[in-house]
Amino acid sequence: MNNKTEFKPYIPAEKITPEITVTSIIMGILLAIVFGAANAYLGLRVGLTVSASIPAAVISMGVIRVIMKKNSILESNMVQTIGSAGESLAAGAIFTLPALFLWAEEGKGEMPSLIEITLIALCGGLLGVLFMIPLRNALIVKEHATLLYPEGTACADVLLAGEEGGANASTVFAGMGIAAAFKFIVDGLKAIPADISAKFNSFKGELGVEIYPALLGVGYIVGPRISSYMFVGSLVGWMVLIPLICLFGSDIIMYPGTTTIGEIFAEKGASGIWSSYIRYIGAGAIATGGIISLIKSLPLIVTTFRDSMRSMKGSKNDSTLRTDKDLPMTFVIAAIVALIIIIWVAPAIPVNFLGALIIVIFGFFFATVSSRMVGMIGSSNNPVSGMAIATLLIATFSLKASGQTGIAGMTGAIAIGGVICIIAAIAGDTSQDLKTGFILGATPKKQQIGELIGVVAAGLTIGGVLYLLNEAWGYGGDEVPAPQATLMKMIVEGIMGDQLPWNLVFIGVFLALALEILRIPVMPFAIGLYLPIYLNAGIMVGGIVRGLMDSRKKVDEKTKNKQSTDGTLYCAGMIAGEGLVGILLALFAVFGLNVDISSKINLGEIGGLIFLVLLVLSILKFSVWKKDKTNG
């Protein structure tokens, strides 16, 4: 069996090379903030986030090896370790915490303070790292041969192929620059409409596509299969359910609408029917999909937790090797206890003793499950949304039973869900990073310190990002619909106050069950039903590009894989570039800066179509048509 005595890391344990340096800390913090903010914007726009580990690794190699002329692979690894923490923390935060802003806008509660958001993010992020540390020797070292950690291994491969770092880093930066320009022209200057649409008023259906770079980037990264399921979900919503609702209920007033369905359509079109009715069907389907994924994973979750506990019992580590050193267990336990006390007693966090207890139990359980499951099936398949929904259901029912009802109970449930969602996301990210470090020969203790630094950097800035986006556009609108947080809000409200249109929710529930019986993946379809068709059509375009690239017959697999990776790096750059300009435009909106030139120059939908084609060509330019510079 392959174990730690047989495995030889790239940098031997006896050799000491720079890891935590001023360069790696500053670069890592910058990337944690950049990718955290960009992923927060992306997640609030489309309900999905993407991993930042490989783009962060490529950028660090490009800067440290090519620009600074330093040959320090462990320093580059530290940059991606710190940097990737920002993306994971953002993912956990944006799936839950915007619900607090939505309630404040509705007059049901007070606006969450910056301190509250920051403390929830920091406590969740730090606990996610600390809960994973005792598992490292059991999961990363003892099971190196059986737990592959796909993203962590891929990141190690990228860093080991360091001689290509300069060319690959330029691909990421090109994606950032081109997407930033496109986003500014579309949403800043407004010289081109954000979407292209086709409305069928007699049929009451609607088709359309948004021409944003990040949507194509997401579609390319998730691939044709997932993007097609999402698009089909939208097709069912916008070309089947909306026409049916209008056909049979034109003269009916149906809750939660306050006027007849015909009047809603006359005033707001198909999007009015979608926001009033279809998204509740989508919410029921998503919640059911999350619970189904959790139930299907239960045997794996139980054995995962049991095996992890067994491994921990026999994994006492007395080695003096550099590559076996973790943060002291006394520090880890003391820090966990201190954080739980802060969650319980800090006035800024709306969690009582019962809530703190739920966080301890479910936080450690889901951190353990997340750490092991990402090793087996990868981060993208980790059922974090199912874990978050299950936690939210348990927390809401528990708080209601204990007498904490109304807005106090609802905010408490979201705070608990937010902390645990961040714990699960960060624990998975930490595991992938420690796997990368194990392969390369990094010092675990230093990597763990790097993770804590990244969490603190992202935690201190995510509150500002959430406040900025809310101040600029408000959550729940077209610009930042915050789909996941809106779903969590619906679930909590439904349990606490019976405020959901349950008929619509149950239509979604049974639609999801029908899909599961047919063995069609529920979650991507449900997300497609829950999000506007314009978003999913943009994602579909990116998926089609990836599908056509992967299906070429006359290209060898090695070339195809390299071009696919180049495309992924370019698309990751596009997502980051659009996210950063989104944050910039939010600043413009808050400070009243208007750069709109649409009254003078407006290229119309033809211009939008041309821009969409140019975006597709840009992906091909930096993947299929990219010149190989590694030999010349």
MIVEX-651461 format. One record per residue: x, y, z of N, C-alpha, C in turn; residue in one letter. Coordinates in steps of 0.2 Angstrom, whole numbers, plus 5000, padded with zeros to 4 digits. Example, Ala and Ser with C-alpha at 12.3 -4.5 7.8 and 13.67 -1.06 7.14 Angstrom:
REM residues 2
506649725039506249785039506649845039A/506449895035506849955036506450005039S/
REM end
This chain:
REM residues 632
500449945000500050005000500450065000M/500250114996500650174996500550225002N/501050235006500950275012501550325013N/501550355019501950415019502650395019K/502850335021503550315021503850305014T/503350285009503550275002503550334998E/503050374999502950434995503550484996F/503850504991504350554991504050624988K/504050674992503750734989504250764984P/504050814980504550854975505150884979Y/504950924984505450954988505550904994I/506150874995506250825001506150865008P/505950825013505850845019506450885022A/507050855020507650885023507850945021E/507550965015507751025011507251085014K/507551145015507151195018507151255012I/506651275010506551325005506051375007T/506151435004505651495006504951475005P/504451485010503751475009503351535011E/503351545018503051615020503551665020I/503451705015503851765014503451825013T/503751885013503351945012503051945005V/503351925000503151914993502451874993T/502551814996501951764996501351785000S/501551825005500951845010500551905006I/500951955003500652005000500251984994I/500651944990500251914984499651874985M/499751834990499151794992498551834995G/498751884999498151925002497851964996I/498251984991497952024986497451974981L/497751914980497351864976496651844980L/496751834987496151814991495651874991A/495851934991495351984990495051994983I/495551984978495251994971494751934969V/495051874971494551814969493951814973F/494051834980493451834984492951884982G/493151944980492651994978492351974971A/492751944966492551924960492051864960A/492251824965491751764966491151784969N/491151834974490551854977490051884972A/490351924968489951954962489651904958Y/490051854956489851804951489251764955L/489351744961488851704964488251734965G/488251804967487651844968487351854961L/487651854955487351854949487051794946R/487451734947487151674944487051614948V/487251624955487151574959487651514959G/488251524956488751484955489451514956L/489951474959490551504960491051454957T/491651474956492151434953492851434957V/493251384956493851374960494351424958S/494751454963495251504961495951474962A/495951414964496651384966497151384960S/496951354954497351344948497551414945I/497051464944497251534942497751564947P/497551554953498051584958498751554958A/498751494957499451454956499751484950A/499451484944499751514938499951584938V/499551624941499751694942500451704947I/500451664952500951664957501651634953S/501551584949502151554946502351614941M/501951644937502051694932502451754935G/502251774941502551834945503251814948V/503251754952503751734956504351714951I/504151664947504651634943504851674937R/504451704933504551744927504751814928V/504351854932504551924933505051934938I/505051894944505551904949506151864949M/506051814944506651774942506851724948K/506351704952506451664958506251594956K/506651544958506451474957506251444964N/505551464966505351444973504651414972S/504551354971503951324970503451324976I/503851314982503451314988503151384990L/503551434988503251504989502651514984E/502751494978502151494974501551464976S/501651404979501151364982500851404988N/501251434992500951474998500451534995M/500651564989500251614986499551584985V/499551524981498851494980498551474986Q/498851454991498551434997498151485000T/498551545001498151605004497651634999I/497751634993497351664988496651624987G/496751554987496151524986495651524992S/495851544997495451545003494851605002A/495051654999494551704997493951684993G/494051644988493551614984493051574988E/493351534992492951484996492551515001S/492851565005492451605010491851645007L/492051675001491551714997490951664995A/491051604993490551554991490151544997A/490351535003489951515009489551575011G/489851635010489551695013488951715008A/489051715002488551744997487951694997I/488051634999487451584998486951605004F/487151635009486651645015486551715017T/487151755018487051815022486651875018L/486651875011486251925008485451925011P/485251865013484551865016484451915021A/484951925025484851975031484752045028L/485052065022484952125019484252135016F/484052075013483352075010482852085015L/482852055021482352065026482352135029W/482952165029483052245031482652285026A/482752265019482452305014481652295014E/481452245016480752225017480452255024E/480852285028480652315034480552265040G/480752205039480652155044481152155049K/481752185048482252185053482752235051G/483252245055483752295054484352275050E/484652325046485152305042485752275046M/486052215043486552195047487152235047P/487552245053488052285053488652255050S/489152295048489752275045490152225050L/490152245056490452195061490152125061I/489452125061489052065061489352015055E/489252045049489452005043490251985043I/490652035046491352015046491451955051T/491151965057491251915062490951845060L/490451845057490151775054490651745049I/490851785045491351765040491951745043A/492251775047492851765050492851695055L/492251695059492151635063492151575059C/491651575054491551515049492251495046G/492551545043493251535039493751505044G/493851535050494351505054494151435057L/493551425058493351365061493451305055L/493251325049493351285043494051255043G/494551305044495251285044495451235050V/495251265056495451225062495151155063L/494551155060494151085061494551035056F/494851065051495151015046495850995048M/496251035052496951025054497050955057I/496550935062496650865065496550805060P/496250825054496150765049496650765044L/497150805044497650805039498050745038R/498350725044498750665044498350595042N/497650595044497250545042497050545035A/496850595032496550605026497050615020L/497550655021498050675016498650635016I/498850615022499450575022499350495022V/498950475026498850395027498450375021K/498050415018497550395012497750425006E/498450445005498650474999498550434993H/498550374993498450334987497650324985A/497250334990496550314989496150384988T/496350434992495950504991496350544986L/496150554980496550584975496550664976L/495950694979495850764979496050794972Y/495550794967495750804960495950874959P/495650924962495850994961496551014964E/496650984970497350984974497850954969G/497750894967498250864963498350904956T/497850924953497950964947498351034948A/498251064954498551124956499351104957C/499451054960500151024960500451014954A/500150984949500350974942500551044939D/500051094940500151154937500851194939V/500951184946501551214949502151174947L/502151114946502651074944502851084937L/502351104933502551124926502651204926A/503151224930503251294931503551324926G/503951294921504251324916503751354911E/503051334911502551364907502151414911E/502451434917502051484921501951554918G/502451574914502451644911501851644906G/501851594901501351594896500651584899A/500651544904499951524906499651584910N/500151624914499951684918499651734913A/499951744907499751794903499051774900S/498951714899498251694897497751714902T/497851704909497351724914497351804914V/497851834913497851914913497451934907F/497551904901497251924895496451914896A/496251864899495551854901495251904905G/495651924910495451974915495352044911M/495852064907495852124903495252124898G/495252074894494652074889493952074892I/493852034897493252034900493052104904A/493552134907493452194910493252254905A/493552254899493352294894492652284891A/492452224890491852204888491352224893F/491452214899490952224905490852304905K/491352344905491352414905490952444900F/491052414893490652444888489952424888I/489752364891489052344891488752374897V/489052374903488652394909488852464911D/489452484909489652554911489452604906G/489752604900489552644895488852634892L/488652574893487952554890487952564882K/488452554879488452564872488152504868A/488152454872487852394869487352364874I/486752344872486252314877486552254880P/486352234886486652184890486352114888A/485752114884485452054882485152054875D/485152004872484751994866484151954867I/483551974865482951934867482451924861S/482051874861481551864856480951844860A/480451894860479751884864479251864859K/478851814862478251784858477651804862F/477351864861476851884865476151844864N/476051824858475451784857475451714861S/476151684861476251624864476351634872F/476651694873476751714880477451684883K/477851654878478551634880479051684878G/479651674880480251714879480851684879E/481351704874481951674874482451734874L/483051724876483551784876484251754879G/484751794878485451784880485751844883V/486051844888486551894891487251884888E/487551944886488151934883488751954887I/488751924893489251944898489851894898Y/490451914898491051864898491051814903P/490851834909490851784915490351724914A/489751734910489351684909489651634904L/489951654899490251614894490851574898L/491151604902491751574906491451524910G/490951534914490651484918490351424914V/490051434908489851384904490451334901G/490951374900491551334897491851294903Y/491851314909492151284914491751224917I/491051234917490651174919490551124914V/490651144908490551104902489851094899G/489851064893489151064890488651024893P/488850974897488350934900487950974906R/488251004910487951034916487651104913I/487951134908487651194906486951184902S/486951124898486351104895485851084899S/485951054905485451044910485151104913Y/485551154914485351224916484951254911M/485151254905484751284900484051254899F/484051184899483451144898482951164904V/483251174910482751204916482451264914G/482851314911482551374909482051374903S/482151324899481751314893481051294896L/481051244901480451224904480051274907V/480451324911480151374914479851424909G/480251454905480051504901479651494894W/479751434892479351414886478851354887M/478751334893478251284895477751304900V/478051324906477651334912477351404912L/477751454909477551524909476951524904I/476951504898476451504893475851464896P/475951404900475351374903475051414908L/475351444912475051484917474651544914I/474951574909474551624906473951604902C/474051544899473451514895472851494899L/473051464905472451444909472251484915F/472651534916472551584922472551654921G/472451674915472451744913472051794917S/471451764919470951814923470951794930D/471451754932471451734939472051774943I/471851794950472351824954472551764958I/473251744958473551684961474051714966M/474051694972474551714977475251684975Y/475851714975475951784978475751844974P/475551834968475351894964474751934967G/474751994966474152034969473652064964T/473852054957473452074952473352004947T/472952014942472851954938473451934934T/473451874932474051844929474151884922I/473551894919473551934913473852004914G/473652034919473952104920474652104922E/474852054926475652044927475952044920I/475751994916476051984910476052054905F/475552084905475452154901475952204904A/476052204911476452254914477252234913E/477352174915478052154915478352104911K/477852074907478052024902478151954905G/478551914902478651844905479051844911A/479551894912479951904918479551914924S/478951944923478451964929478151894931G/477951854926477751784928478251744931I/478851744929479451704932479551724939W/479551794940479751814947479151804952S/478551804949477951794954477851724955S/477951674950477751604951478351554950Y/478651564944479151514942479751504947I/479951554950480551544954480351514961R/479751514963479551474968479551394967Y/479351384960479351314958480151294958I/480551334955481251324955481551314962G/481251354967481551344974481351284977A/480751254976480551194978481051134975G/481151144968481551094965482251094968A/482551154969483251164971483351134978I/482851144983482851124990482751044990A/482351014985482250944985482950914982T/483250944977483850924974484450924979G/484450974983484950974989484850914994G/484250904995484050855000484150784997I/484050774991484150714987484850694987I/485250754985486050744985486250724992S/486050754997486250735004486050665006L/485450645004485150575006485550525002I/485750534996486150494992486850484994K/487050544997487750545000487750515007S/487150505010487150485017487650425019L/487550365015488050315017488750335017P/488950375011489650395011489750445016L/489350485018489450535024489550495030I/489150445032489250405038489850375038V/490050335033490650295033491250345032T/491150405029491750455029491850475036T/491350495040491450525046491750465051F/491450405050491750355054492450335053R/492650335046493350315045493850375047D/493550435046493950495048494150485056S/493650475060493750465067494250415069M/494150355065494550295066495250315065R/495350345059496050365057496350415062S/495950465064496250505069496450475075M/496150425077496350385084497050365083K/497150335077497850305076498350345072G/498250405072498650455068499050505072S/499250485078499650525082500350535079K/500550595078501150605074501650635078N/502150585079502750605083503350625079D/503250625072503850635068504050705068S/504750715068505050775068505250805061T/505050765056505150795049504750855048L/505050905044504750965042504050955039R/503950905035503350895031502850855035T/502950845041502450815046502150865051D/502450925051502250965056501651005055K/501150995060500551035060500551085065D/500051135065499951185071499851145077L/500051165083500051125089499251115090P/499051055093498351035094498151075100M/498551095105498351135110498051205107T/498451235103498251295099497551285096F/497551235092496951225088496351215092V/496351175098495751165102495551235106I/496151265108495951335111495651385107A/495851385101495651435096494851415094A/494751345093494051325092493551345098I/493751335104493351355110493251425110V/493851465109493751545109493251565104A/493251535098492851555092492051545094L/491951485097491251465098491051515104I/491451525109491251575114491051645111I/491451665106491351735102490651725099I/490551675095489951665092489351665097I/489451635103488851635107488751705111W/489251735113489251795117489251865114V/489551865107489651925104488951955102A/488752015104488152045103488052055095P/488552065091488452075084488152015081A/488251955083488051885080487451865083I/486851865079486251845082486151775084P/486551745088486551665089486551655096V/486051615099486051605106486451535108N/486451515114486851455116486651395111F/486051385110485751325106486151335099L/486151395096486451405089487151385089G/487551415095488251395095488351325096A/487951285099487951215100487851175093L/487351205089487251175083487851185078I/488151245079488751255075489351215076I/489451195083489951155085489851085082V/489251055083489050985081489050985073I/488651025070488651015063489251045059F/489551095062490151125059490651075058G/490851035064491350985064491150925059F/490550905060490250855056490350865048F/490150925046490150945039490850955037F/491250985041491950995039492350935038A/492150885042492450815041492250785035T/491550785034491250755028491550795021V/491550865022491750895016492550885014S/492950875020493650865019493750805015S/493350745017493450685014493150675007R/492550705006492150695000492550734994M/492850794996493150824990493750784988V/494050744992494550694990494350644986G/493750624986493450574982493150594976M/492750644976492350664971492450734968I/492950774971493150844969492650894972G/492950954973492551014976491851024972S/491851024966491251044962490750994963S/490850934965490250884966490150874974N/490450914978490350914985489650944987N/489150914990488550934991488450984996P/488851044996488851095001488151125001V/487751134995487151164995486651124999S/486651054998486251015002486451015010G/487051015011487251025018486951095021M/487051145017486751215020485951205021A/485651175016484951175017484751135023I/485051075023484951025029485051065036A/485551105036485751135042485251195044T/485051225038484551285039483851255041L/483651195039483051165041483051145048L/483651115050483751095057483751155062I/484151205060484251265064483551305065A/483251305060482551345060482051315064T/481951245063481551205067481751205075F/482351205076482651205083482551265086S/482651325083482551385086481851405087L/481351385082480651395083480451355089K/480651295090480451245095480651275102A/481251315102481551345108481151405110S/480751435105480351495107480651555103G/481251545100481551605096481251605089Q/480651645089480251645082480351715079T/479951735074479951795071480651815068G/480751875067481351895064481951875067I/481951875074482551855078482751785077A/482251735076482351665074482651665067G/482351705063482551695056483251715055M/483451775058484151805057484651755061T/484351725066484851675070484951615065G/484451595062484451535058484951545052A/484851605049485351625043486051635046I/486151655051486851665054487151595055A/486751545058487051485059487151445052I/486651455048486751425041487351455037G/487451525038488051555035488751535038G/488751525045489351505048489551425045V/489051385045489151315043489351305036I/488951345032489151345024489851365023C/490051415027490751445026491251385028I/491051355034491551305037491651245032I/491051225029491051165024491451185018A/491351255015491751275009492451275011A/492651305016493351315018493751255020I/493351205023493651145025493851105019A/493451105014493551075007494151105004G/494151175004494751205000495451195004D/495351195011495951185015496251115013T/495851065012496050995011496350995004S/496051024999496351024992497051054993Q/497151114996497751144997498351105000D/498151075006498551035009498750965005L/498350945001498550894996499050914991K/498950974989499451004984500151014988T/500151034994500751044998501050974999G/500650925001500950865002501350834996F/501050844990501350824984502050854983I/502050924984502550964983503150964988L/502950944994503450945000503351005004G/502751045004502751105008502651085016A/502751135020502751125027501951135029T/501651085032500951085033500751145038P/501151155043501051205048501051275045K/501551285040501551355037500951355032K/500751305029500151305024499551325029Q/499451295034498951305039498951385041Q/499451405042499551475044499351525038I/499551495032499351535026498551535025G/498251475026497551475026497251525030E/497451525037497151575041497251645039L/497851655036497951725034497451745028I/497351695023496951705018496151715020G/495951675025495351685028495251755031V/495751775035495651835038495651895033V/496051895028496051945023495351945019A/495051885017494451885014493851905019A/493951875025493351895030493351965031G/493852005031493852075033493652115027L/493652085021493452125015492752105012T/492452045014491852015011491252065013I/491252085020490752125022490652195018G/491252225016491252285012490952265005G/491152215002490952194996490152184996V/489952145001489152135001488852205002L/489052245007488752315008488752355002Y/489352354998489452394992488852374987L/488852304985488352284980487652294982L/487452294989486852304991486652384990N/487152424992487052494992486952514985E/487352484980487352504973486652484970A/486452424970485952394967485352364971W/485552344977485052304981484952234979G/484952184983484952114982484152094979Y/484152044975483552024973483352054966G/483652104964483552134957483852104951G/483852134946484152114940484952104940D/485252154943485952164943486252104948E/486052104954486252054959485652014962V/485351964958484751934961484951894967P/485551874969485751834975485251774975A/485251724970484851674970484851624976P/485451604978485551554983485251584990Q/485451644991485251684997484451694997A/484151704991483451714991483151644993T/483451594990483151524992483151514999L/483751525002483851515010483351555013M/483251615011482751665014482051635014K/481851605008481151575007481051515012M/481651475012481551415017481451435024I/481851485026481751505033481051535035V/480851575030480151615031479651565030E/479751515026479151455026479051425032G/479651405035479651365042479351415047I/479651475048479451515054478751545053M/478551565047477951605047477451585042G/477651525038477151495033476951545028D/477551575025477451635021477551615013Q/477651545012477751525005477151505002L/477151514995476551484991476751414990P/476451374995476651304995476451264989W/475951284986475751244980476251244974N/476551304974477051314969477651274971L/477851284977478451244980478351174979V/477751144980477751074979477751044972F/477551094967477551074960478351064959I/478751114961479451104961479751044964G/479451024970479650964973479550904969V/478950894966478750834963479150834956F/479250894953479650894947480350864948L/480650884953481250864955481250784956A/480750764960480750694961480650654954L/480250684950480150644943480850644939A/481250704940481850704936482350654939L/482350644946482750594950482550524947E/481950514947481750444945481950434938I/482050484933482250474926483050474926L/483350484932484050494933484350554929R/483950604929484250664926484450704932I/485050734932485350774937484850834939P/484650834946484150874948484450944949V/484950954952485251024954485351074948M/485751054943485851094937485151114934P/484651064933484051084930483651134935F/483651114941483251164946483551234946A/484251234946484551304946484351344939I/484351304934484151334927483351354928G/482951324931482251344932482151404936L/482651404941482651454946482951524944Y/483351524939483751584937483351604930L/483451664928483151684922483451654916P/483151644910483351604904483951644901I/483951714902484551754899485151734902Y/485251714908485851694911486051624909L/485551584909485751514907485951504900N/485651544896485751544888486551564887A/486751614891487451634891487951584893G/487751544898488151494901488151434896I/487551424892487451374887487951384881M/488051454879488551464874489251444876V/489451464882490051434884490151364884G/489651324886489651254886489651224879G/489351254874489351234867490051244865I/490451294866491151304864491551254867V/491451234873491851184876491751114873R/491051104872490851034869491151024862G/491151084858491451074851492151064851L/492551094856493251084857493351014859M/493050984864493150924866492950864861D/492550884857492250824852492650824846S/493150864845493550864839493850794838R/493850764832494050694830494850694828K/495050744825495750744822496250774826K/496150784832496650814837496750764842V/497450754844497650704849497450734856D/497350684860497150694867497550744871E/498250734870498750784873498550854871K/498550864865498450934862497750964865T/497250914864496550934867496550954874K/496950914878496950934885497250994887N/497851014883498151074884497751134882K/497451124876497051184874496451194878Q/496151134881495551144886495851174892S/496451164895496651194901496751274899T/497051284893497151354892496551394892D/496051364889495351394889495051404896G/495151354900494951364907495251414911T/495951424910496351484913496051544910L/495951554903495651614900494951634903Y/494551574904493851594906493851614914C/494351574918494451594925494651674925A/495051694920495251764920494651804918G/494251784914493651824912493151834917M/493051784921492651784927492851834932I/493551834933493851884938493851954935A/493951964929493952024926493252054926G/492752024925492052044925491852064932E/492052014937491852024944492152094946G/492852104945493152164947492852234944L/492652224938492352284935491652294938V/491252234939490652244943490652274949G/491252264953491352294959491452374958I/491852384953492052454951491452494949L/490952464945490352494943489852504949L/489952464954489552474960489752534964A/490452544964490752604967490452664963L/490452664957490252714953489552734955F/489052684955488352694957488352724964A/488752704969488652724975488852804976V/489352824972489652894972489252934966F/488852904963488452944958488852964951G/489352924950489752934944489352894938L/489252934933488852914927489252914921N/489452854918489852854912489352834906V/488752834907488252804901488252854895D/488452814889488452854883487952824878I/487452794881486952754876486552804873S/486452874875486052924872486452944865S/487152934865487552954859487652894855K/487852844858488052784854487752724857I/487352684853486952624855486952584849N/487352524849487452484844486852434843L/486452434848485852384848485952314848G/485452274847485552204848486052174843E/486052204837486552184832487252184835I/487352244838488052254841488152204847G/487652184850487652134856487852064853G/487552054847487751984844488451984841L/488652044839489352044836489852034842I/489652064848490052064854490051994857F/489551954856489451884858489951844854L/489951854848490351814843491051834845V/491251894846491951914848492151884854L/491751874859491951834865492051764864L/491651734860491751664858492451654854V/492551704850493251704846493851714851L/493751754856494251764860494451704864S/493951664866494051604870494451554865I/494251554859494651504854495351534853L/495451604853496051634852496551614857K/496351604863496851594869496851514871F/496451474866496551404868496751364861S/496251354857496351324850496851354846V/496851424846497251454841497851484845W/498051464851498551494855499251464852K/499751504851500351484849500751454855K/501051394854501451364860502151404860D/502251434866502851474867503351444871K/503151374873503551344878504251324875T/504251314869504851294865505251344862N/505051404862505351454858505451514862G/
REM end
